[in-house]
Amino acid sequence: MPKKIAIEDGLTNVKKYLRSQGYDVETVENVADADKFDAIIVTGLNNNFLGIGDAATKSPVIDASGLTPEEIHENLKRTIG
């Protein structure tokens, strides 16, 4: 079963790349949905992703700022296997 990855809007190139690598990638818009993902990728530009500043989730969050899609993929492999 493919890993479910949430991705912040605006990371279209990362979304396409991760899908090509076999991940199930969706845009997350609600903090209530955050825990259903294996990882969350954010742009790093928005410190208030998911709509609340202190959102807590069990899912690892990866900051994509300054990283290529390939580097983000490597981070995912290290983080969630």
Order of alpha helices (4+ residues) and beta strands (2+ residues): beta-alpha-beta-beta-beta-alpha
